[in-house]
Amino acid sequence: MEREQGWYNKLYAERIFIPIDQFCKNDFPLLFTTAFIEKLKSGKPTFILEQINGEKVYEVLIPTSQPEELARGHEGRLHVFQFIKAKNAYKFWGVDTVP
């Protein structure tokens, strides 16, 4: 499948978002399995505030695998949930992993 050059950067430049109903129907069940949700509940969260592209982004880091749990030498994994503050509420900005 061929893609237009720079397609990935265009997603960020235009701030393209997946509609919430599409995300909940198609992506949420793939990402947030029962086992994964249990890992999120049992992990100790860390909260940080970062500046990303001029936006204050509030991040919640939760360990979802321990060192050596997935493979020998693996340093473990964190899931990072990002939010921005809009008026009197926080809105979901994104999710990431380290590593």
N, C-alpha and C positions, 0 to 999 in steps of 0.2 A: 504494500500500500504506500503510495507516494504522498508526501505532505508538502505543503507550501513552505518554503524556507522561512524560518523565524516564527512558525506557528505557535511554538510553545511560549515564547516571550510575548506574543500577541495576547495570549490568555490573561497575562498579568497586566499588560498595558491597558486592556479594555475592561479589566475587572469582570471577567465573565464568571457567572455563578451558576451552579446547578439549581434549578427550582426545587424548593424543599419537598414538594410532593413526589417528585421524581427521585430525589435522594432517599427519602424514607421508604419508597416502594422498592427501588432497585439496588441501592448501595448499602443502606443501613444493615439489612440482614447479612450481607456478605462480610461486613467489617466488624459488627458487634454481635458476635456469637455469645451463647450463654457462658461458655468457658472464658472468653475474653472479658466479659462484663464482671465475672467473679474475680479475675485478676485485677481489674480496675478498682473494685470495691476493697480488695485486700491490700492494695498498694498505698504507701504513705505519700501523699501529694506534696509537691514543692510549688510555691507560687512566685512568679517573677513578672516584672513589668519591663517591656522592651520597646524601643522605637524602631518601627519597620516602615520604611518609605514615608516617614513623616507622621505615621499613625502610632498612637499609644496602643500597644498590643499586650493584653493581660494573658499570661500563659500559666497553665496548670500542667506540671510534669509529673507523670506517674510511672514508676517502674513496672514493666509488664513481663520481664524475664530477668532472672538473676545471672550474674557471671557464671559461665560454664553450663548453664541450664540447657541451652540449645545445642551447643557443641563445645568441645575442648578448645580453650583459648578465646571463646566468644565473651565479650565484655558485658553482656547483658543488654537490655533494651529499655528505653523510655518512650512513652507515648506523650506527645505534647499537644494539648488542646488550647487553641488560641481564640480570644474573644476581644472585641472592641466595645467601648462604651458609647452608646448612642442615646442621648437624652437621659432618661432614668433607667435604662435597661442595658444589659450586655447582649451583644449579638455574636453569634458564632462566626469566627473568621477562618479557621482552618484546623487541620490536624496534621501532625508530622511525627516522625520517629527519629530517635537518636540511638544508635546508628541506623 
